Amino acid sequence: MQHDQITTIALALELAIDRLADIPDTIPRLEAEVLLSALLDKPRTYLVAWPEMELSPEQRDSYISMIERRTRHEPIAYITGCREFWSLNLEVTPDTLIPRPETETLVELALEYIPQTDAMAVADLGTGSGAIAAAIASERPLCEILATDFSASALKVAARNFRRLGFNNVHTSAGEWCQALPPGKRFNIIVSNPPYVAEGDGHLAHDGLPWEPQRALRSGDDGLDDLTRIITGTPEHIASGGWLLLEHGFDQGDRVRSLLEQAGFSTIHTSQDLSGHDRVTTGHWA
Ligand SMILES: C[S@@+](CC[C@H](N)C(=O)[O-])C[C@H]1O[C@@H](n2cnc3c(N)ncnc32)[C@H](O)[C@@H]1O
């Protein structure tokens, strides 16, 4: 089909489904609809209801460019500029990791330690798009949340998300792990989903990971460099009775538990994500 023949929603979808057919692990119709509904700023049901609706030449060119980006395996979230997490629509850019569903396990566990009526101090280290901090802010409006990252560009995206979602109780701070926390300040809850993929892990070449910021993913030969730095840094910043919650790889639970034990944490426990994989380890600062 020639590009100038793409005059309607139905024809645009037809072309896109054809082009996307070769991308592994995709549902071409779904992706074609998600991209077109993002471009038109309409729900997918609109595309079904109005197949004969005409596209402007600008809309057609933009859609073709979106499909071309996708055929180069660029993740959909970077093409549309957004991703849903905890039912919140978050802006994402190539400066931020695309929030993953398994990180909702970390949020669920953190909420168990934050009573609705308490104004706890919470830190989210390595906030990226702000996903974890935003999810906690949406559920616990009384908390004061500090979201940190060493990437100034990621923090700008996070700050825009907090502002757009109306979360006035979330602030940002730039810096390396615990160095981004105000000296002497102690938090009731510290959460982090740090980089935890080992250098040389074959997954880094697949599933769109090459498009994501590599410093959001890679963490030394065994994937534990950043988890270790966070665990050794938190005792200076966690309040007595506080909790540290860390997301990690499915095969890192035992090593994270022993790092927490060495650092003086107690009541250490690893929880599984919805796929049954070890995903979050929690430690208590007594
Ligand atoms: C796996 S991503 C998690 C992003 C976000 N929290 C989420 O769950 O979607 C890790 C984040 O840690 C940040 N990061 C990496 N190294 C860091 C460091 N040394 N100090 C602070 N932040 C760091 C990255 O910029 C990235 O935003």
The ligand as a Tripos MOL2 file, in Angstrom:
@<TRIPOS>MOLECULE
LIG
   27    29     1     0     0
SMALL
NO_CHARGES

@<TRIPOS>ATOM
      1 C1         15.7520    0.2550   37.6120 C.3       1 LIG1
      2 S1         15.6100    2.0010   37.4520 S.3       1 LIG1
      3 C2         14.1530    2.2700   38.4460 C.3       1 LIG1
      4 C3         13.3530    3.4860   38.0890 C.3       1 LIG1
      5 C4         12.0330    3.6050   38.8390 C.3       1 LIG1
      6 N1         12.2380    3.6270   40.2640 N.3       1 LIG1
      7 C5         11.1060    2.4510   38.4760 C.2       1 LIG1
      8 O1         10.9320    1.5510   39.3070 O.co2     1 LIG1
      9 O2         10.5310    2.4520   37.3700 O.co2     1 LIG1
     10 C6         16.9370    2.5520   38.4710 C.3       1 LIG1
     11 C7         17.0630    4.0490   38.6490 C.3       1 LIG1
     12 O3         18.2120    4.2940   39.4670 O.3       1 LIG1
     13 C8         18.9230    5.4070   38.9650 C.3       1 LIG1
     14 N2         20.3260    5.2470   39.3540 N.ar      1 LIG1
     15 C9         21.2690    4.4490   38.8120 C.ar      1 LIG1
     16 N3         22.4430    4.5880   39.4600 N.ar      1 LIG1
     17 C10        22.2420    5.4850   40.4440 C.ar      1 LIG1
     18 C11        23.0690    6.0460   41.4460 C.ar      1 LIG1
     19 N4         24.3520    5.6900   41.5560 N.pl3     1 LIG1
     20 N5         22.5310    6.9310   42.3240 N.ar      1 LIG1
     21 C12        21.2230    7.2840   42.1980 C.ar      1 LIG1
     22 N6         20.3830    6.8110   41.2580 N.ar      1 LIG1
     23 C13        20.8860    5.9100   40.3880 C.ar      1 LIG1
     24 C14        18.7180    5.3650   37.4670 C.3       1 LIG1
     25 O4         18.9040    6.6440   36.9000 O.3       1 LIG1
     26 C15        17.2840    4.8420   37.3740 C.3       1 LIG1
     27 O5         16.3630    5.9120   37.3260 O.3       1 LIG1
@<TRIPOS>BOND
     1     1     2 1
     2     2     3 1
     3     2    10 1
     4     3     4 1
     5     4     5 1
     6     5     6 1
     7     5     7 1
     8     7     8 2
     9     7     9 1
    10    10    11 1
    11    11    12 1
    12    11    26 1
    13    12    13 1
    14    13    14 1
    15    13    24 1
    16    14    15 ar
    17    14    23 ar
    18    15    16 ar
    19    16    17 ar
    20    17    18 ar
    21    17    23 ar
    22    18    19 1
    23    18    20 ar
    24    20    21 ar
    25    21    22 ar
    26    22    23 ar
    27    24    25 1
    28    24    26 1
    29    26    27 1
@<TRIPOS>SUBSTRUCTURE
     1 LIG1         1 GROUP 0 **** ****
